């Protein structure tokens, strides 16, 4: 596997030799000092160019970066908007284990958008065409303090969506249950946990994508409980995990509410949980909910 130094050297030498490439900058985790380095970190590289068409048309030019195992062309997807004339990318997995997320971007576009992501580091600027950028920081991704309305809305969304989980579990519709839990209910629990991290750190850290760094700030027991809320395809296991989610959410919501001086709606949680427990005991041949 090529080293970080070798990859940077290849990227910069390629840019230096190609007159069409005017500048190079980098985004992503390699610009973030708070992210631990490991062998799976991508190289998120942008080549600033006069126009993108030549690079898109030439199917061979990216071969110079190494043996390609497989790749993706995100701007060719029919389901997502793209602006090929100004910004185009290749996501490349190399045979040696390295991954390069490479984009070409026009000068006009980069001048308008380089500040959109503060995790940015300029690697090369041949003719001083790029605007000044702030020192790379993950500040845009820090947990943000919720308003009272946001706090209450997350509480309500958590408890309300469990209504759908309950009927899905009673019907033994596991695919529906998994979607409702992971795309709706869990997102509210994750937000509440992130706000707890915020209160512990004065809202000055990022918990990472999908909360992957949350374990750095919440205690080990709480983290283990959170992990136990992930379940497989067994209905009985799902019920246990969902009830654990309820316990954890209420505990954290009370803590966050106390710290931020927001009144948690205990009656809402109590009634929602009571409904869950009732449905859990409901016979499969029941003719009425109550």
C-alpha positions as CSV (number, residue, x, y, z in Angstrom):
1,X,0.0,0.0,0.0
2,X,1.5,3.4,-1.0
3,X,2.2,5.7,1.9
4,X,0.6,9.0,2.6
5,X,3.7,10.7,1.4
6,X,3.8,8.8,-1.8
7,X,0.1,9.6,-2.5
8,X,0.6,13.3,-1.9
9,X,3.7,13.3,-4.1
10,X,1.8,11.6,-6.9
11,X,-1.1,14.0,-6.7
12,X,1.0,17.1,-6.7
13,X,3.4,15.9,-9.4
14,X,0.5,15.1,-11.6
15,X,-0.9,18.6,-11.1
16,X,2.5,20.2,-11.6
17,X,3.1,18.5,-14.9
18,X,-0.5,19.1,-16.3
19,X,-0.8,22.7,-17.5
20,X,-4.6,22.3,-17.5
21,X,-4.5,21.9,-13.7
22,X,-4.2,25.3,-12.0
23,X,-4.5,24.5,-8.3
24,X,-5.1,21.7,-5.9
25,X,-7.0,21.6,-2.6
26,X,-8.2,18.9,-0.2
27,X,-11.3,18.4,1.9
28,X,-12.3,15.6,4.3
29,X,-10.9,13.8,7.2
30,X,-7.3,14.3,6.3
31,X,-7.7,18.0,6.9
32,X,-9.3,17.4,10.3
33,X,-6.8,17.2,13.2
34,X,-9.5,15.7,15.4
35,X,-9.9,12.6,13.3
36,X,-7.5,9.7,14.1
37,X,-5.4,8.6,11.2
38,X,-5.9,5.1,9.8
39,X,-5.4,3.1,6.6
40,X,-9.0,3.7,5.3
41,X,-8.9,7.5,5.2
42,X,-9.8,8.7,1.7
43,X,-7.8,11.4,-0.2
44,X,-10.5,14.0,-1.0
45,X,-8.7,16.0,-3.7
46,X,-10.0,18.7,-6.0
47,X,-8.0,19.8,-9.2
48,X,-9.0,23.4,-10.2
49,X,-9.1,23.6,-14.0
50,X,-10.3,26.1,-16.7
51,X,-12.9,23.6,-18.0
52,X,-14.0,20.1,-17.1
53,X,-15.0,18.7,-20.4
54,X,-11.5,17.4,-21.5
55,X,-11.1,15.5,-18.3
56,X,-14.5,13.9,-18.5
57,X,-14.1,12.9,-22.1
58,X,-10.6,11.3,-21.5
59,X,-11.4,7.9,-20.0
60,X,-7.7,7.1,-19.5
61,X,-6.1,10.0,-17.7
62,X,-7.0,8.8,-14.2
63,X,-5.1,5.5,-14.9
64,X,-1.9,7.4,-14.0
65,X,-2.9,7.3,-10.3
66,X,-2.5,3.6,-10.0
67,X,-4.2,0.2,-10.6
68,X,-7.9,0.7,-10.2
69,X,-9.8,-2.0,-8.5
70,X,-13.2,-0.5,-9.0
71,X,-14.8,3.0,-9.0
72,X,-17.9,5.1,-9.2
73,X,-19.0,8.1,-11.3
74,X,-21.4,9.9,-9.0
75,X,-22.1,12.7,-11.5
76,X,-23.4,10.1,-14.0
77,X,-26.2,9.0,-11.7
78,X,-29.7,9.6,-13.2
79,X,-31.2,10.0,-9.8
80,X,-29.0,12.9,-8.5
81,X,-28.5,16.4,-9.9
82,X,-25.1,17.3,-11.3
83,X,-23.2,20.3,-12.7
84,X,-20.7,18.6,-15.0
85,X,-19.6,21.8,-16.6
86,X,-18.3,23.1,-13.2
87,X,-17.7,20.1,-11.0
88,X,-17.2,16.5,-11.8
89,X,-15.8,13.5,-9.8
90,X,-14.4,10.0,-9.8
91,X,-14.5,7.9,-6.6
92,X,-11.6,5.4,-7.0
93,X,-10.6,2.3,-5.0
94,X,-7.1,1.3,-5.9
95,X,-5.8,-2.3,-5.9
96,X,-3.2,-1.3,-3.2
97,X,-5.9,-0.3,-0.7
98,X,-5.8,3.5,-1.1
99,X,-8.9,5.4,-2.1
100,X,-9.0,8.7,-4.0
101,X,-12.1,10.8,-4.3
102,X,-11.0,13.0,-7.1
103,X,-12.8,16.0,-8.6
104,X,-12.2,18.7,-11.2
105,X,-13.7,22.1,-10.6
106,X,-13.7,25.3,-12.6
107,X,-12.0,28.4,-11.4
108,X,-15.3,30.3,-11.3
109,X,-17.0,27.6,-9.3
110,X,-14.2,27.2,-6.8
111,X,-14.1,30.9,-6.1
112,X,-17.8,30.8,-5.3
113,X,-17.8,27.6,-3.2
114,X,-14.4,26.9,-1.7
115,X,-15.6,28.4,1.6
116,X,-18.7,26.2,1.8
117,X,-16.7,23.6,3.7
118,X,-14.2,24.8,6.3
119,X,-12.5,21.5,6.3
120,X,-10.3,22.7,3.5
121,X,-6.6,22.9,2.8
122,X,-4.9,24.3,-0.3
123,X,-2.0,22.1,-1.5
124,X,-1.0,23.9,-4.7
125,X,-1.9,27.2,-6.3
126,X,0.3,27.8,-9.4
127,X,-0.8,31.4,-10.2
128,X,-2.5,32.5,-6.9
129,X,-6.0,32.1,-8.3
130,X,-7.6,30.8,-5.2
131,X,-9.1,33.0,-2.5
132,X,-7.7,32.9,1.0
133,X,-9.3,30.2,3.2
134,X,-9.5,29.9,6.9
135,X,-7.3,27.3,8.7
136,X,-9.0,24.0,8.4
137,X,-11.6,23.3,11.1
138,X,-14.5,21.0,11.8
139,X,-16.4,23.8,13.5
140,X,-19.3,23.6,10.9
141,X,-19.9,20.1,12.2
142,X,-20.0,20.8,15.9
143,X,-23.1,19.8,17.8
144,X,-25.4,22.8,17.8
145,X,-27.3,23.8,20.9
146,X,-31.1,23.1,20.3
147,X,-33.8,25.6,20.9
148,X,-36.6,24.6,23.3
149,X,-38.8,24.0,20.3
150,X,-36.2,21.7,18.6
151,X,-35.8,19.8,21.9
152,X,-39.5,19.2,22.3
153,X,-39.9,18.3,18.6
154,X,-37.3,15.6,18.9
155,X,-38.9,14.2,22.0
156,X,-42.3,14.1,20.3
157,X,-40.9,12.5,17.1
158,X,-39.2,9.8,19.1
159,X,-42.3,8.8,21.0
160,X,-44.7,9.3,18.1
161,X,-42.8,7.1,15.7
162,X,-42.7,4.3,18.2
163,X,-46.5,4.0,17.5
164,X,-45.5,2.7,14.1
165,X,-42.8,0.4,15.5
166,X,-45.4,-1.1,17.8
167,X,-47.9,-2.1,15.1
168,X,-45.0,-3.3,12.9
169,X,-43.8,-5.6,15.6
170,X,-47.3,-6.9,16.3
171,X,-47.7,-7.6,12.6
172,X,-44.2,-9.1,12.6
173,X,-43.3,-6.9,9.6
174,X,-39.6,-6.8,10.4
175,X,-38.5,-4.9,7.3
176,X,-40.9,-2.1,8.2
177,X,-39.8,-2.1,11.8
178,X,-36.1,-1.9,10.9
179,X,-36.8,1.1,8.6
180,X,-38.9,2.9,11.2
181,X,-36.4,2.3,14.0
182,X,-33.2,3.1,12.1
183,X,-34.4,6.0,9.9
184,X,-36.8,7.7,12.3
185,X,-36.6,6.6,15.9
186,X,-32.9,6.1,16.2
187,X,-32.2,9.5,14.6
188,X,-34.0,11.2,17.5
189,X,-32.1,9.2,20.0
190,X,-28.8,10.0,18.3
191,X,-29.7,13.8,18.3
192,X,-30.5,13.6,22.0
193,X,-27.3,11.9,22.8
194,X,-25.4,14.4,20.7
195,X,-27.0,17.2,22.7
196,X,-25.8,15.5,25.9
197,X,-22.3,15.5,24.4
198,X,-22.9,19.2,23.6
199,X,-23.7,20.0,27.2
200,X,-20.6,18.2,28.3
201,X,-18.3,20.1,25.9
202,X,-20.0,23.5,25.7
203,X,-21.1,22.6,22.2
204,X,-17.5,22.6,20.8
205,X,-17.1,19.2,19.2
206,X,-18.3,17.1,16.4
207,X,-19.6,13.5,17.0
208,X,-18.8,12.5,13.5
209,X,-20.9,11.0,10.8
210,X,-23.7,8.8,12.2
211,X,-22.4,9.7,15.7
212,X,-19.3,7.4,15.3
213,X,-17.2,9.5,17.8
214,X,-19.9,9.8,20.4
215,X,-18.3,7.2,22.6
216,X,-15.5,9.7,23.3
217,X,-17.7,11.7,25.6
218,X,-20.6,9.6,26.9
219,X,-19.7,7.1,29.6
220,X,-18.9,3.5,28.7
221,X,-22.1,2.0,30.2
222,X,-24.3,4.4,28.3
223,X,-22.4,3.6,25.1
224,X,-22.8,-0.1,25.6
225,X,-26.5,0.4,26.2
226,X,-26.8,2.4,23.0
227,X,-25.0,-0.4,21.0
228,X,-27.5,-2.9,22.5
229,X,-30.4,-1.2,20.8
230,X,-29.3,-2.5,17.4
231,X,-31.1,-5.8,16.7
232,X,-31.4,-8.6,14.1
233,X,-34.4,-10.1,12.6
234,X,-36.0,-11.7,15.6
235,X,-39.2,-10.1,16.9
236,X,-38.5,-10.8,20.6
237,X,-35.0,-9.3,20.3
238,X,-36.5,-6.2,18.6
239,X,-39.0,-5.7,21.4
240,X,-36.2,-5.8,24.0
241,X,-34.1,-3.4,22.0
242,X,-36.9,-0.9,21.5
243,X,-37.7,-0.9,25.2
244,X,-34.1,-0.3,25.9
245,X,-34.2,2.7,23.5
246,X,-37.1,4.1,25.5
247,X,-35.2,3.8,28.8
248,X,-32.1,5.4,27.3
249,X,-34.0,8.2,25.5
250,X,-35.9,9.2,28.6
251,X,-32.8,9.2,30.8
252,X,-30.8,11.4,28.3
253,X,-33.7,13.7,27.5
254,X,-34.2,14.4,31.2
255,X,-30.5,15.1,31.6
256,X,-30.4,17.4,28.6
257,X,-33.6,19.2,29.6
258,X,-32.2,19.8,33.0
259,X,-29.0,21.2,31.7
260,X,-30.6,23.5,29.1
261,X,-33.6,24.3,31.4
262,X,-36.1,22.8,29.1
263,X,-39.1,21.0,30.5
264,X,-39.3,17.4,29.4
265,X,-42.9,16.2,28.7
266,X,-42.9,13.2,31.0
267,X,-46.6,12.5,30.4
268,X,-46.0,12.1,26.7
269,X,-43.2,9.6,27.3
270,X,-45.2,7.7,29.9
271,X,-48.3,7.4,27.6
272,X,-46.3,6.4,24.6
273,X,-44.5,3.7,26.5
274,X,-47.7,2.4,28.0
275,X,-49.1,2.0,24.5
276,X,-45.9,0.1,23.5
277,X,-46.2,-2.3,26.4
278,X,-49.9,-2.8,25.7
279,X,-49.3,-3.7,22.1
280,X,-46.5,-6.0,23.1
281,X,-49.0,-8.1,25.1
282,X,-51.8,-7.9,22.6
283,X,-52.8,-11.3,21.3
284,X,-52.3,-12.0,17.6
285,X,-56.0,-12.7,17.1
286,X,-57.0,-9.4,18.9
287,X,-60.1,-7.7,17.3
288,X,-59.5,-4.4,19.0
289,X,-56.4,-2.4,20.2
290,X,-58.1,-1.7,23.5
